[in-house]
Amino acid sequence: MLRYSRLVLFLSLLVSATGFAQDASTGAIRGVVSDASGGRIPNASVAFVSAATGFRYLATTGTDGRFALDLLPPGEYSGRVEAQGMSPQVVQHLRVEVGGGVTVEFKLVVAGVKETVTVSGEPPLVETQPSAVSAVVDERVIQELPLNGRRFTDLALLTPGVTQDPRGLTSSANGDLSFGGIRGFQSSYLVDGADNNNAFFSQARGRYRAPYQFSNEVVQEFRVSSNTYGAELGRAGGAVVNVVTKSGSNHFHGTGFAYLRNSALDAQHPFMTFKPKDQQTQFGGTFGGPLKRNRAFFYAGYDQHVFHVPNVVRFLDGSSVLVPKKGAEPLHHGDYEESDKAQVFAAAAQLSTMAGNFPARMLGNTAFFKVDFSLTPRNQLTARVNTSRYYGVNNVFLDPTSPLTSFATSDNGEEQVTTQSGSLALTSALSGKLTPVSFARRPFDRLYYQLADCHSRAQFKYQWAVVH
């Protein structure tokens, strides 16, 4: 009996876990099907189709007329509901966002002599991302808003309660992102549901000194959850930035871009007497489409970043030559006394050689490739590989928003950040039915358990990364 009780407990936990399954990189559609009088309709067939890939996701309503489809890739869907003796109903343009869910209500009418299909252009839906304090930055924002440097995570500054952590304002990072006043290293980053954190520096993988690891062109959308998020995100005292990448579709589609920023178009720095020459160039593109229509898709992208800027080293007073000054005796002794004048002037001359204009370079690129397969109507496989290469000279204490610095080149140096990452995810829809089973050692000692109409989805992920 103890063994059977453990089995029952395990199955109960399994049902409760899968009934509300939702992965960090996916969304969900849940709803109810009823008739015109409000009565629930059991055993109704529910089908939702991805507008981009044509993948079909199926469910059947339970005895209470409810259905649930979890672990759905973010995107646009259309749905259809059918029930015996009822006219089918179709909904279109249903948007599923990363880390969120929607609830939709279907009301079917009795079919007449001739079947009719009810099409709902704007289905009544409700956002069902409860307790979490979160906001979604969608594809339109990522593509259309101007962004210096094109690091998509900077767009998180558009969400409430997000600022740049001033204690992280070094190099090209422009500071870690601070959520709700909590230090930036307390945040967590997920890409397609897989961990994307650098455990050594407590930052996004690739370190912030690399301009980015993923190009804007391959990011579909991301959700910033800054408080009371679910346990599936976890491991963060600050916020969770949950990113989902793009996939191919049934249509071949490509993009190309090129950006140029030149000092000839910039104003002179207010604390400088000249305008140093600098130039930023970013270019790349994407291409995706079907390998087999409605079954297999690919998506690839490349992004190159060339950043040539001067490193203008000045002393704290703004000068490039250090001249020691003798103070008014006896209240102020100044920088030197007569006895050590020669030694102080010699040191000042040596320090003056460290000021001046020095070149700084940041060169980076990132490549992305992703394939999606519909193995069966209940099994989808996704594989992704991403590489990032970054090299910098004289950029350790370089702020790209200002070429002026008080750090000599002796405090600068070279950096090389190389990152390879990949993930493999299998999403399967599980269904089953167990009839009542009884176990007895004595006539009055019986245990009944029934698992009926169990429909759920499970996702298995494997992820690897190499960083040096």
Buried (B, 14 or more C-beta within 10 A) or exposed (E): EEEEEEBBEEBEEBEEEBEEBBBBBBBBBBBBBBBEEEEBBBEBBBBBBBBBBBBEBBBEBBEEBBBBBBBBBBBEBBBBBBBEEBBBBBBBEBBBBBBBBBBBBBBBEEBEEEEEEBEBEEBEBEEBBEEBBBBBBBBEBBEEEEBEBBBBBBBBEEBEBBEBBEEBEBBBBBBBBBBBEBBBBBBBBBBBBBBBBBEEBBBBBBBBBBBBBBBBBBBBBBBBBBBEBBEBBEEBEBBBBBBBBBBBBBEEBEEEBEBEBEBEEEEEBEEBEEBBBBEBBBBBBBBBBBEEEBBBBBBBBBBBBBBBBBBBBBBEEEEBEBEEEBEEEEEEEEBBEEEEEEEBBEBBEEEBEBBBBBEBBBBBBBBBBBBBBBEEEBEBBBBBBBBBBBBBBBBBBBBBEEBBBEBBBEEBEEBEBBBBBBBBBBBBBEEEEEEEEEBEEEEEEEEEBEBEEBBBBBBEBEBEBEBE
